[in-house]
Amino acid sequence: MIFSAKPVAHLAAEAARVVTGEVSKLGETYLLSVSLIDAASAKVLARASEKAGKPEELLDKVNGLAKKLAAAK
């Protein structure tokens, strides 16, 4: 399911920032994409993505994506 930033930010009115994500399969490759959104303005502060060859690799990629988003100022 894909959400636009504004409704997601509205749902998270108490949060300063919201993380959204999506997993897509492109042929034999999985793409995990995440966005960090400012809840007050609905502005996308950072985006990151990682590729995985099999579903079992996706959880390993989440940690790296979290670090990338956490580094966003």
Order of alpha helices (4+ residues) and beta strands (2+ residues): alpha-beta-beta-beta-alpha
